[in-house]
Amino acid sequence: MVSSVRAAIALCVCLGPLGCGTTKWSDSARTATEQLLISTAVDRAIEQIDFTPLAGKNVHFDPQYLEGIVDKNYVISTLRQHMLAQHCILNPDKETADYTVEARAGAVGTNHHDVLLGVPALSLPTGALMGMPSAIPEIPFAKSTDQKGVAKIACFAYSNTTGQAVWQSGVYPVVCNAKDTWFLGTGPFQRGSIYDGTRFAGSRLMFSRRKRTPDPPKLLLSLADAKYFDDLPFVAPPLPKKTSQEQVAASAAKPAASTPAPAAPLTGTSRGLGATNPVVPAQALLPANGTASGLPSGSVLTLPSLGQPHASGAK
């Protein structure tokens, strides 16, 4: 008996320094998976927008039509960063900018669906079966949860001077997903576009490889196609046509223009020439003193344009 007491005391002395601690865990109002799905979808949707037609242009970005969407500040900052990366010059003042870019979001959010192979959770009415619990827990043989993040963002630009369309990005919806799977209570096995390969309970499996997500199909609607508009100059509206009475009054008030006398044509007749062939005066072929120096008397000059000989002394 005494030996047993001594053994118990010795055990207490040995286990006295040992103990256990607790760690406080907390979760944010929005899960990290949801935020990753939305931000990844936004990044990939904006990456497809081609701002190069506005490269080097003085552009004002107008985000007023993004009010009320999820993660508005992240969407605006990503758009501004992408515009700067493609050499757009951002101007905070619309009055001094040459162009304005407006952005809108058709969808920024998440949804999910669950698939269960087994017995779902049931709630039984109180007192329906004596001795049975009022609630039966879920008994899954296999279970899958698929959550998707969706982003649909579009932009267009117009001239601040003329108000004419300059460029539009097109609309390409992007979907990202995160899928969790359980088999016989083991899991979750995590796959999806926000993960680098397949994970088990948050740890990446060594044999897994990441599958490339195919590009979303391009819509065939005219509004969704990327298109570049020429920056046409402003065209003034046509002036109203004048009535016949106004035209008569305008013609009467306009002074009559004097018609100059027609100049005498440099045409004439000569021997061996037609009536309409030009005749070059002999004075034009002689030097200023009136004699052809270096030419013997009675020389004949040939005019290439006329093709007929003409005597230098002919009048």
Phi, psi and omega in degrees: 000316180295321179295324179293319178296318178296322178295321179294321179294318179298320178297320178295321179295321180290321183272356182299314181292340182285153179192188180223153179232167180235148178244132181277126179247145177215153178241145177287166180299326177245133181290156178295327179297317178298315181294322177295320179298315182291313183293323178293319178295320179296314180301314184286331176289319181287330178299334181278350180278128182258106179266007183298331175299340179258012181297133180079002181266151178277103192240139172251129180264126182248107183262017188295335181272009174259007180295138175090355180274163177288138179055050182300315183297324179293319179296315181296314181295322179293320177297316180296318179297318181292324177294317178294323179295335178257026167069030171277146178260109183276130179240120180291343182258118181291329184294327182262358179275154178274328183225157176235133177249122176253141180238148177216158180234122176279331179197132171216104184178190182228159167209167182207163174216149183243145176232128183233130173245101184155209181257120179286166177292136182233147174242122181261148177295144182296129178082005180291315179233118181291133178083000179255147178293153181282345180224135178252122181290165179290135178237089183268137168272323174211143184213143180219138176234126182238116179248137184238144171248131187238137175220131178223105188232140179219155179222157171208160184228150177216160181281134178286340181275311184258340184077009181277151178293139180245320187196149171219146190277329192091164184239122180227098179295142180237135180236127173246151183222158173222120186241128177247135183228140176237139175235118178052042178082000180261130180153189006272145168267119188254129176222162177148175184286346178265358180250151176266082183089189181273138180238151175238114181054039177093350181253137183285132177283142186292326186272358185276150175231143181280131177269137180285130179283126181294151179294144179293146180295145180278131179288153182259004178288146182296326180291333184269355181275138174290132184212143178248125180261139173293141178278084185287147176290162181290131180253120181289146178294149181295146179285151178294142181289144179278146177284169181297323179294320178293323178294320178296318180294322179292322179290327178289325180283339181282127181293146180287131180279135180286134181269117181292150179291140180294139180287150181292128181291148177274054179233155180188189180242151177206173181294131177074007180246152177286169184292334184255002179285141180288144178247121180272126179299147181293330181297333180288341181263356182254154175292180187296331182281357174090356179242149178271099182292138178083002179247134177290160181295141178080014179290152181250130178260134180258126179264115183298326183287337182262330179074012180231142177291146180221124183289138181293338179266001182286145179247000000 
